[in-house]
Amino acid sequence: MAEPILRVEDLWLQRTQSDILQGVNLEIYPGTVHVLLGLNGSGKSTLAYTIMGCEGYVPDSGRILFDGHDLSGLSVTERAKLGITLAWQEPARFEGIPIGKYVGLGKEKPSKDYVSSMLEAVSLPAKYYGYRAADATLSGGERKRVELAAVYAMKPKLAILDEPDSGIDVLTVGDIGMLIRRMALEGTAVLLITHNDGIVEMADAASLMCAGAVVFTGKPYETRRYFSTRCMPHIESFGSQPWDITQPEVQAALASNGERRFLQVEEGKND
């Protein structure tokens, strides 16, 4: 079996006196699509920003290993040069820059044909979109497609896609799914972050994140079932995460899910 291209080991991150990441462990393999599923506020985006090395997201302990490199102390630029890229939940806007130029920013002197093929891969006709401005006139679905075309053009070793399905219609989700699968077939490892369990089935493997930790990893249908039967009912009672796990009712809910380690962590802090 191939070695994981990304290995996250016992990763902890505290912000504003709270542990946002609590001992995260995760492995992603080359040429696979791995979905990270979880309720809003469970720590998914924080994990993405920490892997990417964004400012303010330096872990307190634990390690992130990528393609044989320990990422500790490396900047965003250095991580990008190793082959990691992140598509933000809210794509960046470069007011006035032509879409074709934006898509090709990650490549050195990309040809017109290359940029056109990247746009065609996300069903954006290059003849129309190549010279159109990347600005607020684009719809949410168009902006997502442009962002994915730019990521695809980089041919990264690891593409972290933060909520690529949010704010778009069902037809666009289908197109995005096909591109993600194409990226994996061409060798890119894809970490797809979402709170929508409807797109889990497109993955090769899936993990569930709850209260700052990965609590389950398995086949997509297993993870989806775990999420729908054990996580979704809790949001009706407790609202969006992070939850106050000092509350007895939250502790009882976590314990019923086999997540006793959170209770043990809290008990250890209070010793």
Buried (B, 14 or more C-beta within 10 A) or exposed (E): EEEBBBBBBBBBBBEEEEBBBBBBBBBBBBBBBBBBBBBEBBBBBBBBBBBBBBEEBEBEEBEBBBBEEEBEEBEBEEBBEBBBBBBBBEBEBBEEEBBBBBBBEBBEEBEEEEBBBBBBBBBBEBEEBBEBBBEEEBEBBBBBBBBBBBBBBBBBBBBBBBBBBBBBEEEBBEBBBBBBBEBBEEEBBBBBBBBEBEBBEBBBBBBBBBBBBBBBBBBBEBBBBBBEEBBEEBBEEBEEBBBEBEEEEBBEBBEEBEBEEBBEBBEEEEE
